[in-house]
Amino acid sequence: MEWRKSSFSADGNCVQVRQDLAAVRDSKNPVGPVLAVDLSRLSAVVKSGKLDR
């Protein structure tokens, strides 16, 4: 699977996003842990305000 640098990365603190938006990882440790999440769905939930307290 292909990875790309997130547009939110800056100052050497790079987050990579998998092309299918199903996972993120730290670019400084590409063989390290990966957070598997449906980023499209998570983004929709965040934008909807359902996570607001």
CHARMM-style PDB file with segment names, atoms N, HN, CA, C and O in Angstrom:
ATOM      1  N   MET     1       0.846  -1.172   0.000  1.00  0.00      PROA
ATOM      2  CA  MET     1       0.000   0.000   0.000  1.00  0.00      PROA
ATOM      3  C   MET     1       0.893   1.237   0.000  1.00  0.00      PROA
ATOM      4  O   MET     1       1.942   1.252   0.645  1.00  0.00      PROA
ATOM      5  N   GLU     2       0.493   2.228  -0.693  1.00  0.00      PROA
ATOM      6  HN  GLU     2      -0.359   2.216  -1.217  1.00  0.00      PROA
ATOM      7  CA  GLU     2       1.240   3.486  -0.776  1.00  0.00      PROA
ATOM      8  C   GLU     2       0.898   4.403   0.395  1.00  0.00      PROA
ATOM      9  O   GLU     2      -0.230   4.408   0.888  1.00  0.00      PROA
ATOM     10  N   TRP     3       1.890   5.177   0.831  1.00  0.00      PROA
ATOM     11  HN  TRP     3       2.806   5.173   0.431  1.00  0.00      PROA
ATOM     12  CA  TRP     3       1.726   6.157   1.897  1.00  0.00      PROA
ATOM     13  C   TRP     3       2.081   7.530   1.355  1.00  0.00      PROA
ATOM     14  O   TRP     3       2.901   7.642   0.444  1.00  0.00      PROA
ATOM     15  N   ARG     4       1.476   8.574   1.901  1.00  0.00      PROA
ATOM     16  HN  ARG     4       0.809   8.483   2.641  1.00  0.00      PROA
ATOM     17  CA  ARG     4       1.809   9.952   1.513  1.00  0.00      PROA
ATOM     18  C   ARG     4       1.865  10.810   2.761  1.00  0.00      PROA
ATOM     19  O   ARG     4       1.234  10.505   3.773  1.00  0.00      PROA
ATOM     20  N   LYS     5       2.629  11.884   2.676  1.00  0.00      PROA
ATOM     21  HN  LYS     5       3.142  12.132   1.854  1.00  0.00      PROA
ATOM     22  CA  LYS     5       2.744  12.802   3.797  1.00  0.00      PROA
ATOM     23  C   LYS     5       1.429  13.561   3.950  1.00  0.00      PROA
ATOM     24  O   LYS     5       0.874  14.059   2.971  1.00  0.00      PROA
ATOM     25  N   SER     6       0.948  13.643   5.156  1.00  0.00      PROA
ATOM     26  HN  SER     6       1.400  13.238   5.951  1.00  0.00      PROA
ATOM     27  CA  SER     6      -0.280  14.367   5.435  1.00  0.00      PROA
ATOM     28  C   SER     6      -0.082  15.860   5.193  1.00  0.00      PROA
ATOM     29  O   SER     6       0.999  16.395   5.440  1.00  0.00      PROA
ATOM     30  N   SER     7      -1.099  16.515   4.721  1.00  0.00      PROA
ATOM     31  HN  SER     7      -1.978  16.081   4.520  1.00  0.00      PROA
ATOM     32  CA  SER     7      -1.020  17.965   4.502  1.00  0.00      PROA
ATOM     33  C   SER     7      -0.966  18.717   5.831  1.00  0.00      PROA
ATOM     34  O   SER     7      -0.687  19.916   5.842  1.00  0.00      PROA
ATOM     35  N   PHE     8      -1.224  18.043   6.944  1.00  0.00      PROA
ATOM     36  HN  PHE     8      -1.451  17.069   6.935  1.00  0.00      PROA
ATOM     37  CA  PHE     8      -1.168  18.669   8.257  1.00  0.00      PROA
ATOM     38  C   PHE     8       0.212  18.558   8.895  1.00  0.00      PROA
ATOM     39  O   PHE     8       0.418  19.060  10.001  1.00  0.00      PROA
ATOM     40  N   SER     9       1.154  17.916   8.226  1.00  0.00      PROA
ATOM     41  HN  SER     9       0.988  17.509   7.328  1.00  0.00      PROA
ATOM     42  CA  SER     9       2.504  17.752   8.760  1.00  0.00      PROA
ATOM     43  C   SER     9       3.305  19.035   8.573  1.00  0.00      PROA
ATOM     44  O   SER     9       3.178  19.725   7.561  1.00  0.00      PROA
ATOM     45  N   ALA    10       4.136  19.342   9.575  1.00  0.00      PROA
ATOM     46  HN  ALA    10       4.240  18.782  10.397  1.00  0.00      PROA
ATOM     47  CA  ALA    10       4.976  20.541   9.482  1.00  0.00      PROA
ATOM     48  C   ALA    10       6.172  20.407  10.417  1.00  0.00      PROA
ATOM     49  O   ALA    10       6.143  19.619  11.362  1.00  0.00      PROA
ATOM     50  N   ASP    11       7.209  21.165  10.154  1.00  0.00      PROA
ATOM     51  HN  ASP    11       7.233  21.805   9.386  1.00  0.00      PROA
ATOM     52  CA  ASP    11       8.381  21.264  11.036  1.00  0.00      PROA
ATOM     53  C   ASP    11       9.022  19.916  11.355  1.00  0.00      PROA
ATOM     54  O   ASP    11       9.486  19.708  12.477  1.00  0.00      PROA
ATOM     55  N   GLY    12       9.057  19.004  10.396  1.00  0.00      PROA
ATOM     56  HN  GLY    12       8.681  19.173   9.485  1.00  0.00      PROA
ATOM     57  CA  GLY    12       9.683  17.713  10.612  1.00  0.00      PROA
ATOM     58  C   GLY    12       8.835  16.722  11.377  1.00  0.00      PROA
ATOM     59  O   GLY    12       9.221  15.562  11.518  1.00  0.00      PROA
ATOM     60  N   ASN    13       7.688  17.152  11.874  1.00  0.00      PROA
ATOM     61  HN  ASN    13       7.374  18.095  11.759  1.00  0.00      PROA
ATOM     62  CA  ASN    13       6.758  16.256  12.560  1.00  0.00      PROA
ATOM     63  C   ASN    13       5.799  15.688  11.524  1.00  0.00      PROA
ATOM     64  O   ASN    13       4.679  16.171  11.359  1.00  0.00      PROA
ATOM     65  N   CYS    14       6.254  14.664  10.837  1.00  0.00      PROA
ATOM     66  HN  CYS    14       7.164  14.271  10.970  1.00  0.00      PROA
ATOM     67  CA  CYS    14       5.512  14.176   9.683  1.00  0.00      PROA
ATOM     68  C   CYS    14       4.607  12.997  10.023  1.00  0.00      PROA
ATOM     69  O   CYS    14       5.028  12.012  10.629  1.00  0.00      PROA
ATOM     70  N   VAL    15       3.387  13.132   9.624  1.00  0.00      PROA
ATOM     71  HN  VAL    15       3.045  13.932   9.132  1.00  0.00      PROA
ATOM     72  CA  VAL    15       2.412  12.049   9.709  1.00  0.00      PROA
ATOM     73  C   VAL    15       2.172  11.579   8.295  1.00  0.00      PROA
ATOM     74  O   VAL    15       1.947  12.389   7.395  1.00  0.00      PROA
ATOM     75  N   GLN    16       2.217  10.281   8.092  1.00  0.00      PROA
ATOM     76  HN  GLN    16       2.400   9.623   8.823  1.00  0.00      PROA
ATOM     77  CA  GLN    16       1.918   9.724   6.785  1.00  0.00      PROA
ATOM     78  C   GLN    16       0.541   9.085   6.823  1.00  0.00      PROA
ATOM     79  O   GLN    16       0.145   8.472   7.814  1.00  0.00      PROA
ATOM     80  N   VAL    17      -0.176   9.242   5.725  1.00  0.00      PROA
ATOM     81  HN  VAL    17       0.146   9.740   4.920  1.00  0.00      PROA
ATOM     82  CA  VAL    17      -1.516   8.698   5.581  1.00  0.00      PROA
ATOM     83  C   VAL    17      -1.490   7.669   4.475  1.00  0.00      PROA
ATOM     84  O   VAL    17      -0.928   7.905   3.406  1.00  0.00      PROA
ATOM     85  N   ARG    18      -2.107   6.512   4.738  1.00  0.00      PROA
ATOM     86  HN  ARG    18      -2.564   6.319   5.606  1.00  0.00      PROA
ATOM     87  CA  ARG    18      -2.180   5.497   3.691  1.00  0.00      PROA
ATOM     88  C   ARG    18      -3.125   5.977   2.607  1.00  0.00      PROA
ATOM     89  O   ARG    18      -4.123   6.634   2.901  1.00  0.00      PROA
ATOM     90  N   GLN    19      -2.826   5.658   1.364  1.00  0.00      PROA
ATOM     91  HN  GLN    19      -2.015   5.123   1.125  1.00  0.00      PROA
ATOM     92  CA  GLN    19      -3.604   6.146   0.226  1.00  0.00      PROA
ATOM     93  C   GLN    19      -5.095   5.867   0.351  1.00  0.00      PROA
ATOM     94  O   GLN    19      -5.910   6.668  -0.107  1.00  0.00      PROA
ATOM     95  N   ASP    20      -5.466   4.748   0.962  1.00  0.00      PROA
ATOM     96  HN  ASP    20      -4.804   4.098   1.334  1.00  0.00      PROA
ATOM     97  CA  ASP    20      -6.891   4.422   1.099  1.00  0.00      PROA
ATOM     98  C   ASP    20      -7.515   5.052   2.352  1.00  0.00      PROA
ATOM     99  O   ASP    20      -8.664   4.766   2.688  1.00  0.00      PROA
ATOM    100  N   LEU    21      -6.750   5.909   3.039  1.00  0.00      PROA
ATOM    101  HN  LEU    21      -5.816   6.141   2.766  1.00  0.00      PROA
ATOM    102  CA  LEU    21      -7.186   6.613   4.247  1.00  0.00      PROA
ATOM    103  C   LEU    21      -7.614   5.663   5.364  1.00  0.00      PROA
ATOM    104  O   LEU    21      -8.489   5.996   6.163  1.00  0.00      PROA
ATOM    105  N   ALA    22      -7.000   4.484   5.420  1.00  0.00      PROA
ATOM    106  HN  ALA    22      -6.289   4.213   4.770  1.00  0.00      PROA
ATOM    107  CA  ALA    22      -7.361   3.499   6.437  1.00  0.00      PROA
ATOM    108  C   ALA    22      -6.342   3.426   7.566  1.00  0.00      PROA
ATOM    109  O   ALA    22      -6.521   2.649   8.503  1.00  0.00      PROA
ATOM    110  N   ALA    23      -5.272   4.225   7.493  1.00  0.00      PROA
ATOM    111  HN  ALA    23      -5.127   4.856   6.732  1.00  0.00      PROA
ATOM    112  CA  ALA    23      -4.254   4.162   8.543  1.00  0.00      PROA
ATOM    113  C   ALA    23      -3.351   5.386   8.488  1.00  0.00      PROA
ATOM    114  O   ALA    23      -3.221   6.040   7.454  1.00  0.00      PROA
ATOM    115  N   VAL    24      -2.724   5.680   9.639  1.00  0.00      PROA
ATOM    116  HN  VAL    24      -2.830   5.149  10.479  1.00  0.00      PROA
ATOM    117  CA  VAL    24      -1.721   6.742   9.731  1.00  0.00      PROA
ATOM    118  C   VAL    24      -0.514   6.186  10.472  1.00  0.00      PROA
ATOM    119  O   VAL    24      -0.625   5.225  11.234  1.00  0.00      PROA
ATOM    120  N   ARG    25       0.655   6.809  10.236  1.00  0.00      PROA
ATOM    121  HN  ARG    25       0.745   7.589   9.617  1.00  0.00      PROA
ATOM    122  CA  ARG    25       1.880   6.396  10.918  1.00  0.00      PROA
ATOM    123  C   ARG    25       2.838   7.578  11.004  1.00  0.00      PROA
ATOM    124  O   ARG    25       2.660   8.594  10.332  1.00  0.00      PROA
ATOM    125  N   ASP    26       3.847   7.425  11.836  1.00  0.00      PROA
ATOM    126  HN  ASP    26       3.992   6.599  12.382  1.00  0.00      PROA
ATOM    127  CA  ASP    26       4.905   8.416  11.997  1.00  0.00      PROA
ATOM    128  C   ASP    26       5.945   8.163  10.909  1.00  0.00      PROA
ATOM    129  O   ASP    26       6.495   7.064  10.829  1.00  0.00      PROA
ATOM    130  N   SER    27       6.215   9.141  10.088  1.00  0.00      PROA
ATOM    131  HN  SER    27       5.768  10.033  10.153  1.00  0.00      PROA
ATOM    132  CA  SER    27       7.156   8.957   8.971  1.00  0.00      PROA
ATOM    133  C   SER    27       8.575   8.696   9.454  1.00  0.00      PROA
ATOM    134  O   SER    27       9.379   8.115   8.726  1.00  0.00      PROA
ATOM    135  N   LYS    28       8.893   9.122  10.685  1.00  0.00      PROA
ATOM    136  HN  LYS    28       8.239   9.593  11.277  1.00  0.00      PROA
ATOM    137  CA  LYS    28      10.234   8.900  11.219  1.00  0.00      PROA
ATOM    138  C   LYS    28      10.436   7.447  11.651  1.00  0.00      PROA
ATOM    139  O   LYS    28      11.564   7.032  11.920  1.00  0.00      PROA
ATOM    140  N   ASN    29       9.353   6.673  11.719  1.00  0.00      PROA
ATOM    141  HN  ASN    29       8.437   7.010  11.500  1.00  0.00      PROA
ATOM    142  CA  ASN    29       9.423   5.280  12.138  1.00  0.00      PROA
ATOM    143  C   ASN    29       8.479   4.441  11.257  1.00  0.00      PROA
ATOM    144  O   ASN    29       7.479   3.920  11.751  1.00  0.00      PROA
ATOM    145  N   PRO    30       8.791   4.308   9.959  1.00  0.00      PROA
ATOM    146  CA  PRO    30       7.874   3.633   9.032  1.00  0.00      PROA
ATOM    147  C   PRO    30       7.637   2.152   9.318  1.00  0.00      PROA
ATOM    148  O   PRO    30       6.660   1.587   8.827  1.00  0.00      PROA
ATOM    149  N   VAL    31       8.503   1.513  10.096  1.00  0.00      PROA
ATOM    150  HN  VAL    31       9.297   1.973  10.495  1.00  0.00      PROA
ATOM    151  CA  VAL    31       8.270   0.108  10.448  1.00  0.00      PROA
ATOM    152  C   VAL    31       7.649  -0.014  11.836  1.00  0.00      PROA
ATOM    153  O   VAL    31       7.433  -1.119  12.335  1.00  0.00      PROA
ATOM    154  N   GLY    32       7.367   1.121  12.447  1.00  0.00      PROA
ATOM    155  HN  GLY    32       7.543   2.018  12.042  1.00  0.00      PROA
ATOM    156  CA  GLY    32       6.778   1.136  13.781  1.00  0.00      PROA
ATOM    157  C   GLY    32       5.272   0.945  13.741  1.00  0.00      PROA
ATOM    158  O   GLY    32       4.725   0.502  12.731  1.00  0.00      PROA
ATOM    159  N   PRO    33       4.607   1.273  14.827  1.00  0.00      PROA
ATOM    160  CA  PRO    33       3.164   1.064  14.930  1.00  0.00      PROA
ATOM    161  C   PRO    33       2.382   1.909  13.927  1.00  0.00      PROA
ATOM    162  O   PRO    33       2.808   2.988  13.517  1.00  0.00      PROA
ATOM    163  N   VAL    34       1.241   1.383  13.558  1.00  0.00      PROA
ATOM    164  HN  VAL    34       0.895   0.507  13.891  1.00  0.00      PROA
ATOM    165  CA  VAL    34       0.324   2.044  12.627  1.00  0.00      PROA
ATOM    166  C   VAL    34      -1.028   2.152  13.312  1.00  0.00      PROA
ATOM    167  O   VAL    34      -1.491   1.194  13.930  1.00  0.00      PROA
ATOM    168  N   LEU    35      -1.663   3.312  13.205  1.00  0.00      PROA
ATOM    169  HN  LEU    35      -1.287   4.090  12.703  1.00  0.00      PROA
ATOM    170  CA  LEU    35      -3.008   3.490  13.725  1.00  0.00      PROA
ATOM    171  C   LEU    35      -3.975   3.220  12.581  1.00  0.00      PROA
ATOM    172  O   LEU    35      -4.066   4.003  11.635  1.00  0.00      PROA
ATOM    173  N   ALA    36      -4.692   2.111  12.675  1.00  0.00      PROA
ATOM    174  HN  ALA    36      -4.618   1.475  13.443  1.00  0.00      PROA
ATOM    175  CA  ALA    36      -5.663   1.744  11.635  1.00  0.00      PROA
ATOM    176  C   ALA    36      -7.015   2.324  12.013  1.00  0.00      PROA
ATOM    177  O   ALA    36      -7.577   2.002  13.059  1.00  0.00      PROA
ATOM    178  N   VAL    37      -7.525   3.182  11.146  1.00  0.00      PROA
ATOM    179  HN  VAL    37      -7.069   3.444  10.296  1.00  0.00      PROA
ATOM    180  CA  VAL    37      -8.808   3.841  11.390  1.00  0.00      PROA
ATOM    181  C   VAL    37      -9.381   4.275  10.049  1.00  0.00      PROA
ATOM    182  O   VAL    37      -8.632   4.595   9.126  1.00  0.00      PROA
ATOM    183  N   ASP    38     -10.681   4.288   9.938  1.00  0.00      PROA
ATOM    184  HN  ASP    38     -11.290   4.028  10.687  1.00  0.00      PROA
ATOM    185  CA  ASP    38     -11.325   4.788   8.726  1.00  0.00      PROA
ATOM    186  C   ASP    38     -11.360   6.307   8.825  1.00  0.00      PROA
ATOM    187  O   ASP    38     -12.282   6.876   9.410  1.00  0.00      PROA
ATOM    188  N   LEU    39     -10.356   6.961   8.256  1.00  0.00      PROA
ATOM    189  HN  LEU    39      -9.606   6.499   7.781  1.00  0.00      PROA
ATOM    190  CA  LEU    39     -10.216   8.411   8.402  1.00  0.00      PROA
ATOM    191  C   LEU    39     -11.366   9.180   7.767  1.00  0.00      PROA
ATOM    192  O   LEU    39     -11.738  10.245   8.261  1.00  0.00      PROA
ATOM    193  N   SER    40     -11.926   8.670   6.699  1.00  0.00      PROA
ATOM    194  HN  SER    40     -11.623   7.806   6.298  1.00  0.00      PROA
ATOM    195  CA  SER    40     -13.066   9.350   6.073  1.00  0.00      PROA
ATOM    196  C   SER    40     -14.252   9.382   7.028  1.00  0.00      PROA
ATOM    197  O   SER    40     -14.920  10.405   7.177  1.00  0.00      PROA
ATOM    198  N   ARG    41     -14.498   8.256   7.666  1.00  0.00      PROA
ATOM    199  HN  ARG    41     -13.956   7.425   7.545  1.00  0.00      PROA
ATOM    200  CA  ARG    41     -15.624   8.177   8.606  1.00  0.00      PROA
ATOM    201  C   ARG    41     -15.348   9.003   9.863  1.00  0.00      PROA
ATOM    202  O   ARG    41     -16.232   9.708  10.349  1.00  0.00      PROA
ATOM    203  N   LEU    42     -14.125   8.919  10.387  1.00  0.00      PROA
ATOM    204  HN  LEU    42     -13.407   8.346   9.992  1.00  0.00      PROA
ATOM    205  CA  LEU    42     -13.760   9.699  11.558  1.00  0.00      PROA
ATOM    206  C   LEU    42     -13.898  11.189  11.276  1.00  0.00      PROA
ATOM    207  O   LEU    42     -14.412  11.933  12.112  1.00  0.00      PROA
ATOM    208  N   SER    43     -13.450  11.624  10.125  1.00  0.00      PROA
ATOM    209  HN  SER    43     -13.032  11.020   9.447  1.00  0.00      PROA
ATOM    210  CA  SER    43     -13.566  13.030   9.743  1.00  0.00      PROA
ATOM    211  C   SER    43     -15.029  13.475   9.703  1.00  0.00      PROA
ATOM    212  O   SER    43     -15.361  14.571  10.156  1.00  0.00      PROA
ATOM    213  N   ALA    44     -15.886  12.635   9.169  1.00  0.00      PROA
ATOM    214  HN  ALA    44     -15.617  11.745   8.801  1.00  0.00      PROA
ATOM    215  CA  ALA    44     -17.315  12.960   9.101  1.00  0.00      PROA
ATOM    216  C   ALA    44     -17.917  13.092  10.497  1.00  0.00      PROA
ATOM    217  O   ALA    44     -18.729  13.985  10.740  1.00  0.00      PROA
ATOM    218  N   VAL    45     -17.523  12.204  11.418  1.00  0.00      PROA
ATOM    219  HN  VAL    45     -16.863  11.479  11.220  1.00  0.00      PROA
ATOM    220  CA  VAL    45     -18.034  12.262  12.792  1.00  0.00      PROA
ATOM    221  C   VAL    45     -17.554  13.534  13.480  1.00  0.00      PROA
ATOM    222  O   VAL    45     -18.331  14.205  14.159  1.00  0.00      PROA
ATOM    223  N   VAL    46     -16.285  13.868  13.308  1.00  0.00      PROA
ATOM    224  HN  VAL    46     -15.654  13.323  12.757  1.00  0.00      PROA
ATOM    225  CA  VAL    46     -15.737  15.079  13.922  1.00  0.00      PROA
ATOM    226  C   VAL    46     -16.447  16.317  13.382  1.00  0.00      PROA
ATOM    227  O   VAL    46     -16.836  17.197  14.150  1.00  0.00      PROA
ATOM    228  N   LYS    47     -16.616  16.385  12.073  1.00  0.00      PROA
ATOM    229  HN  LYS    47     -16.300  15.670  11.449  1.00  0.00      PROA
ATOM    230  CA  LYS    47     -17.275  17.541  11.463  1.00  0.00      PROA
ATOM    231  C   LYS    47     -18.736  17.666  11.884  1.00  0.00      PROA
ATOM    232  O   LYS    47     -19.280  18.769  11.934  1.00  0.00      PROA
ATOM    233  N   SER    48     -19.366  16.535  12.186  1.00  0.00      PROA
ATOM    234  HN  SER    48     -18.924  15.640  12.146  1.00  0.00      PROA
ATOM    235  CA  SER    48     -20.779  16.574  12.581  1.00  0.00      PROA
ATOM    236  C   SER    48     -20.976  17.122  13.992  1.00  0.00      PROA
ATOM    237  O   SER    48     -22.090  17.494  14.359  1.00  0.00      PROA
ATOM    238  N   GLY    49     -19.900  17.177  14.790  1.00  0.00      PROA
ATOM    239  HN  GLY    49     -18.995  16.874  14.492  1.00  0.00      PROA
ATOM    240  CA  GLY    49     -19.996  17.678  16.156  1.00  0.00      PROA
ATOM    241  C   GLY    49     -20.374  16.606  17.157  1.00  0.00      PROA
ATOM    242  O   GLY    49     -20.559  16.920  18.333  1.00  0.00      PROA
ATOM    243  N   LYS    50     -20.496  15.367  16.747  1.00  0.00      PROA
ATOM    244  HN  LYS    50     -20.345  15.113  15.791  1.00  0.00      PROA
ATOM    245  CA  LYS    50     -20.918  14.290  17.648  1.00  0.00      PROA
ATOM    246  C   LYS    50     -19.902  14.010  18.739  1.00  0.00      PROA
ATOM    247  O   LYS    50     -20.243  13.375  19.736  1.00  0.00      PROA
ATOM    248  N   LEU    51     -18.667  14.462  18.586  1.00  0.00      PROA
ATOM    249  HN  LEU    51     -18.390  14.978  17.776  1.00  0.00      PROA
ATOM    250  CA  LEU    51     -17.647  14.225  19.602  1.00  0.00      PROA
ATOM    251  C   LEU    51     -17.487  15.410  20.549  1.00  0.00      PROA
ATOM    252  O   LEU    51     -16.676  15.363  21.475  1.00  0.00      PROA
ATOM    253  N   ASP    52     -18.255  16.466  20.320  1.00  0.00      PROA
ATOM    254  HN  ASP    52     -18.914  16.504  19.568  1.00  0.00      PROA
ATOM    255  CA  ASP    52     -18.188  17.635  21.205  1.00  0.00      PROA
ATOM    256  C   ASP    52     -18.782  17.276  22.569  1.00  0.00      PROA
ATOM    257  O   ASP    52     -19.727  16.494  22.667  1.00  0.00      PROA
ATOM    258  N   ARG    53     -18.217  17.852  23.589  1.00  0.00      PROA
ATOM    259  HN  ARG    53     -17.449  18.487  23.509  1.00  0.00      PROA
ATOM    260  CA  ARG    53     -18.714  17.578  24.936  1.00  0.00      PROA
ATOM    261  C   ARG    53     -19.643  18.671  25.370  1.00  0.00      PROA
ATOM    262  OT1 ARG    53     -20.172  18.628  26.481  1.00  0.00      PROA
TER     263      ARG     53
END
